[in-house]
Amino acid sequence: MSHILKMYYGIDVDINENGYFQYQGKLYYFAYLKNVQEFLNVYHYYRYLMHQCHLTGFQLVKNHNQDIISQNCALFIYQSASFDYPLYLQNILLPMPLPKIKVIDIKERWIQKIDCVREKVREYAYSFKHDQDIISLIYYYCGIAENSINVLNEILSIDSKATLSLSLALIHTIDNHVYELLNPCMYCISTRPRQIVYLLRSHLLSYEDIQKLLENQYYDVYEMIYLYARVLYPSHFFDEILCSKLSSSDVENYYLYLDEERQMYEEMMKIVSFYVRLPKISWINGENMV
């Protein structure tokens, strides 16, 4: 994408694989946008979030034609400022004035993704890609995903038309630094529980932090139950499998992470079940966990 950067912005630099680069003493980020309109919708709410946090964050840079999009790419410049994480957390977890999402629609999407991941087993089992470690992980995480569906069914047993509020949420886990957390390309429009879970998985929230959030902010019954379903649903693994991005070191890291995940399932069940009734999942304990 360096040629687009040079052609449209007159910047001739090598771009790192992650899209960040330094130019004339400033931090920039250059990204390809899969869906421009979807991103612009996210960016609109991102700007509001930054305003509420007394930040500028990443701003879009206009090209030579005074356009903000160049061949589906966008350039951002980061405006450095003091970052108040508690203030960010308070604002990112506020519901936004958006149409709510139906729980049944989430369930259908999750089931579809589980089926797609299961199809990957054939690819790894009956070709030169055969890797028993990956196959075992696929079966393991599909089993956990089935449990997340059971948790969604708990909501639907209460109200088949249940809905959830929407806000900004991270698209995946991030490293613990301000640039990714304040990068608009790291966000999508989704649920507050998704944001909580990704902050937890990114080690930007502790279990004690989550307890305080649930005590101090309003979450309805459906959001509480969905929070636990979101903890169980392994979208991080599914996305990497479906994009064929798993290296041997990634697979090893997943196995090393299993104990930490087990603790997460247990701790979050304790926290959420204090407020709402969760379906019994007998294997989530120290003796029976895989």
Residue pairs with C-beta under 8 A, 6 or more apart in sequence:
1 15
1 30
1 32
1 73
2 12
2 13
2 14
2 15
4 70
4 71
4 73
5 11
5 12
5 13
5 15
5 30
5 73
5 75
6 12
7 70
8 63
8 64
8 65
8 70
8 71
8 73
9 61
9 63
9 64
9 70
9 75
10 64
11 23
11 28
11 75
13 21
13 23
14 21
15 21
15 30
19 29
19 30
19 31
19 185
20 27
20 28
20 29
20 179
21 27
21 28
21 29
21 30
22 28
26 77
26 78
27 77
27 78
27 80
27 179
28 61
28 75
28 76
28 77
28 78
29 58
29 75
29 76
29 78
29 179
29 183
29 185
30 73
30 74
30 75
30 76
31 73
31 74
31 76
31 185
32 72
32 73
33 39
33 69
33 72
33 73
33 74
33 185
34 72
36 69
36 72
39 74
39 184
39 185
41 189
42 168
42 184
42 187
42 188
42 189
43 60
43 184
45 96
45 167
45 168
45 189
46 57
46 168
46 184
46 187
49 88
49 91
49 92
49 168
50 56
50 57
50 182
52 87
52 91
53 83
53 84
53 87
53 88
53 91
54 81
54 84
54 87
55 79
55 81
55 83
55 182
56 79
56 81
57 78
57 79
57 182
57 183
57 184
58 76
58 77
58 78
58 79
58 182
58 183
58 184
59 76
59 77
59 79
60 68
60 74
60 75
60 76
61 68
61 75
61 76
61 77
62 68
63 70
63 75
68 74
76 183
76 184
76 185
78 179
78 182
83 178
83 182
85 204
88 181
89 199
89 205
89 213
92 167
92 168
92 195
93 167
93 192
93 195
93 196
93 213
93 217
94 167
95 165
95 166
95 167
95 192
96 165
96 166
96 167
96 168
96 189
98 165
98 166
98 167
98 189
99 166
100 163
100 164
100 165
100 166
101 163
101 164
101 166
101 191
102 161
102 162
102 163
103 152
103 155
103 156
103 162
103 163
103 164
103 222
103 226
104 156
104 160
104 161
104 162
106 152
106 164
106 226
107 149
107 152
107 153
107 156
110 145
110 148
110 149
110 152
110 233
111 149
113 145
113 235
113 238
113 242
114 142
114 145
114 146
114 149
114 238
116 238
116 242
117 138
117 141
117 142
117 145
117 238
117 241
117 242
118 138
118 142
120 138
120 241
120 242
121 135
121 138
121 139
123 129
124 130
124 131
124 134
124 135
124 138
125 135
131 251
133 251
133 255
134 241
134 246
134 251
137 237
137 251
137 254
137 255
138 241
140 290
141 234
141 237
141 238
144 232
144 233
144 234
145 232
145 233
145 234
145 238
147 232
147 281
148 229
148 230
148 232
148 233
149 229
150 279
150 281
151 225
151 226
151 228
151 229
151 232
151 278
151 279
152 226
152 229
153 279
154 225
154 277
154 278
154 279
155 162
155 222
155 225
155 226
155 229
156 162
158 221
158 222
159 222
162 222
163 222
164 191
164 193
164 222
164 223
164 226
165 191
165 192
165 223
166 189
166 190
166 191
167 189
167 190
167 191
167 192
167 195
168 187
168 188
168 189
168 190
168 195
169 187
169 188
169 189
169 190
169 191
169 192
169 194
169 195
169 198
170 186
170 187
170 188
170 194
170 195
170 198
170 199
170 202
171 186
171 187
171 188
172 186
172 198
172 236
172 239
173 198
173 201
173 202
173 236
174 180
174 181
174 186
174 198
174 202
174 204
175 202
176 202
176 203
176 204
180 186
181 204
191 223
191 226
191 230
192 219
192 223
193 223
193 226
193 227
193 229
193 230
194 230
196 205
196 210
196 213
196 227
196 230
197 227
197 230
197 231
199 205
200 206
200 207
200 210
200 231
200 264
200 268
201 236
201 264
205 213
207 267
207 268
207 271
210 268
210 271
211 271
214 224
214 271
214 272
214 275
219 227
219 275
221 276
224 272
224 275
224 276
225 272
225 276
225 278
227 268
227 272
228 268
228 269
228 272
228 278
231 264
231 265
231 268
232 265
237 254
240 246
240 250
258 290
262 284
262 286
262 289
265 284
266 284
266 285
266 286
269 278
269 281
269 284
272 278
282 288
283 289
283 290
